[in-house]
Amino acid sequence: MNSPIQSCLEQLHTDIKQLRHGAVASYIPELALVDPDAFGICLVTMDGTAYCAGDTATLFTIQSISKPFIYATALAERGQQLVSQRVGVEPSGDAFNSISLDPQTGAPLNPMINAGAIASTSLVRGATPAEQWQRIEQSLARFIGRPITIDEAVYLSESETGARNRAIAWMLKNFGIIEGDPMLPLENYFRQCSVQVSCLDLAFMAATLGNGGIHPLTGERALASEHVAPVLSVMATCGMYDYAGSWLYEVGMPAKSGVGGGIIAVQPGRFGIGIFSPRLDAKGNSVRGIEVCKRISRELGLNIFNQVNNPRTALTRIYTGADMPSRREPGPLLRAILLEHAHRIKYLALHGYLAVDAIEYILRRIAGLQAESNSFILDMHQVTGLSDSAARFLNQTRLEMKAAGVAMVLSRVKDEYGIRDRLLKSMAPRDMGFLCFEDNDLAAEWCENRLCESMPEVSKPAVTLADFTLFNGVPVTLIKLAESVVSKQNYAQGDCVLRNGDEGDDRIFFIESGKVSVLIPRLQGGHQRVSTLGPGMNFGELALVGQTTRSASVYADSELKCHILKAADLNRLSSEAPELRIRLLENLANDLANKLRPTTQLVSTLA
Ligand code: DON
């Protein structure tokens, strides 16, 4: 099945290939040798899927499309403050090779015209031109996603005929915009313009900007996220020179053209587009390239000013700790408390990129639930990013709620989207920040503990066998009988109490005080925590039904005191008091049923 996007590109290619007006650039003699009929269209998604039509592998020189990426490199290396002193962000409304300098400072009006681009190149660090070139090369390679090559013939052709750019470079030197010999960075500017790219490369460069600075296929970060918006904004206002206004009006995407016949356009968070067709209009923009972008924007609805985002989609579900309790095995007391109060633990399943509008809606929902809640778990599993202001508001609200005794924690935060960094960056001094749990179960257990610790009666240690679920309803006489064969064992924090796979071990453990974690081995190595047990809970009880090979490991999470009963002893006692064994097996069956219930509930909730 041909993807509708693929068919759309092929149709555009067929239709627009008919356009034959315009002329290839010739002021750089080598450029005049290009095949004027070459024509390619590529669209790349944020996960690196590429749709291509026409000559998408043909190499040509990147020319001015290098400018936003070198401006980005200068921002990354020198910071926005210094760069903005040397290069402005105002559209000049003039042609790309105009000497548009700020009358006061002599700074080029923006980094998309040659003057601003040469200034940007000069800001890339390097003790020597060779070192500077190396940094330019590495940066462009990160955006393209492969090592780069330059077209030496085009480079030499431009360097030999670049008198106008040389004049511009000396002007910039004259105004102190460029330090040292301006011809050195200018040669690197000529080299960057001569970098060989294909239409597909351009689409990946555009998609990298659209994907917040991360290359969608290599996963490498080519630009820090805080520099992405500044680069896209100057592309939107200045990228198409004295056609920028009409472009934004008719196409509505940040873009950049080059006299080699390339155009890139970016739909932030959605697509990167690359087009190659060397016939240019009078303003130096690809004729077919502009036509493709007008149509693709209209047909795929890519105009950024058309984007309707419903913040409500950021919150997909609210449910409670009663719907999704932790997997731990609550003792009778804890279970009673959770039965009554678990609804005060709220889960909020969040989705997508959380900008300020989404966070405003989410925090408004939380505010509406706060009075009846003890804690909120924000499930970030489906969250693909967080804006600075959203992070700030989340931190602010968490601190205010903490002061009101209500906790807000995060679970399943994906590392690749820089969410933790954003939250850390917007934290107040001495703020411990968000508690982030690896999964909802750990978060739920932490919230359950927090809820129960707010109820003093929970942490009382279990003293006799009667406090344990397995002995629920067992007459005192029989309990006394069982206690006659009990042994006691203390463990230090970290001790291994039981090891998965151990055989012939019929001990049943009853936790008097302390906590243990029950772990099972993961197929891919390591362990998965399946539950945590505390006072009043037991483990190893399957020995009662003859299962003496251990199916999990148990480690002491704290100082641990246990009562230990051997199944053999219990069976011996049961020969004289059969009711003991019957009651224990009844309770064991109930216990297993209770363990099963949350799992079936979990499945139905996830269904
Ligand atoms: O500096 C020049 O003139 C060329 N290397 C780049 C100009 C260019 O690509 C203008 N874009 N439309």
Boltz pocket constraint, residues with backbone or C-beta under 6 A from the ligand:
constraints:
  - pocket:
      binder: B
      contacts: [[A, 62], [A, 63], [A, 64], [A, 65], [A, 96], [A, 97], [A, 114], [A, 158], [A, 165], [A, 189], [A, 190], [A, 193], [A, 257], [A, 258], [A, 259], [A, 260], [A, 283], [A, 284], [A, 285]]
      max_distance: 6.0
